[in-house]
Amino acid sequence: MHKETLSKSTQRYMLRPTKTWCVAKPSSDQAPLLDNINYACSHVDCRLLSSGHPCYSPSNLINHASIAMSLYYQANGRNYWNCNFNNSGLVVILIPVSYGNCYYEYT
């Protein structure tokens, strides 16, 4: 399809950068997920994962790892290599499911 045949609104939509997030692969083992949390949180502020903060619940490893990994990924330019985490990270283009007052931010 040629650019001339697309509507102006479609052309503007196609030129928008795709928003991306980093999440933990569902098939990841617990040890790498814990390593990912420790690594990411040593580089970014992960207080929102602490008890009493918005992203503490649900308190499970894959959710906490996904949030920590996404925070790290966002803070470091959203490059695909910032989501590798020893092959346990996955770049997604749909915003991950949020819980309660915990939202995956896009910065």
C-alpha positions in Angstrom: 0.0 0.0 0.0 1.4 3.4 -0.9 1.5 6.3 1.5 -0.6 8.4 -0.8 -3.6 6.0 -0.4 -3.5 6.1 3.5 -5.6 8.7 5.3 -3.7 11.4 7.2 -4.8 10.0 10.6 -3.6 6.5 9.6 -0.2 8.0 8.5 0.1 9.9 11.9 -0.7 6.7 13.8 1.9 4.7 11.8 4.6 7.2 12.6 4.0 7.0 16.4 6.7 5.1 18.3 5.4 1.8 19.6 5.2 1.7 23.4 7.0 -1.3 24.9 7.4 -2.8 28.4 9.6 -5.6 29.8 8.1 -8.5 31.7 9.3 -11.8 33.1 8.8 -14.8 30.8 6.1 -17.0 32.4 8.4 -20.0 31.9 11.2 -18.5 34.0 12.4 -20.3 37.1 12.3 -18.7 40.5 16.1 -18.2 41.0 16.6 -16.1 37.9 13.5 -14.0 38.7 14.9 -13.3 42.2 18.2 -12.4 40.6 16.4 -10.1 38.2 14.6 -8.3 41.1 17.9 -7.9 42.9 19.8 -6.6 39.8 17.0 -4.2 38.6 16.4 -2.8 42.1 20.1 -2.2 42.7 19.8 0.3 39.7 16.3 1.7 40.0 14.0 2.7 42.8 11.8 -0.4 43.6 10.1 1.0 46.7 6.7 0.5 45.1 7.2 -3.3 45.5 7.5 -2.9 49.3 4.8 -3.9 51.7 2.2 -1.1 52.0 3.1 0.3 48.6 0.9 0.1 45.4 2.7 -2.9 43.7 3.3 -5.1 46.7 0.1 -7.1 46.0 -0.1 -9.6 44.5 3.0 -10.6 46.3 4.4 -13.2 44.0 7.8 -13.5 42.3 6.7 -13.2 38.7 4.7 -10.0 39.3 7.4 -8.4 41.3 10.1 -9.4 38.8 8.1 -8.1 35.9 7.6 -4.7 37.6 11.3 -4.4 38.6 12.4 -5.5 35.1 10.1 -3.0 33.5 11.3 -0.2 35.8 14.9 -1.0 34.8 14.0 -1.3 31.1 12.2 2.1 31.1 15.0 3.8 33.0 17.6 2.6 30.6 16.1 3.7 27.3 13.8 0.8 26.4 16.5 -1.0 24.4 15.8 -4.7 23.8 19.1 -5.6 25.5 17.8 -3.9 28.7 15.2 -6.6 28.9 17.3 -9.7 28.3 18.0 -10.6 31.9 19.8 -13.8 30.9 17.0 -14.6 28.5 14.3 -14.4 31.1 12.8 -11.1 30.0 10.2 -10.5 27.3 9.5 -7.2 25.5 5.8 -6.7 25.0 3.8 -4.1 23.1 0.6 -4.4 25.1 0.6 -2.8 28.5 0.8 -5.6 31.1 -2.1 -6.2 33.4 -2.2 -3.8 36.3 -3.5 -4.6 39.8 -5.2 -2.2 42.1 -3.2 1.0 42.2 -0.1 -0.6 40.6 0.4 0.5 37.0 3.2 -0.3 34.5 4.5 3.2 33.7 5.8 4.3 30.3 8.4 6.9 30.6 
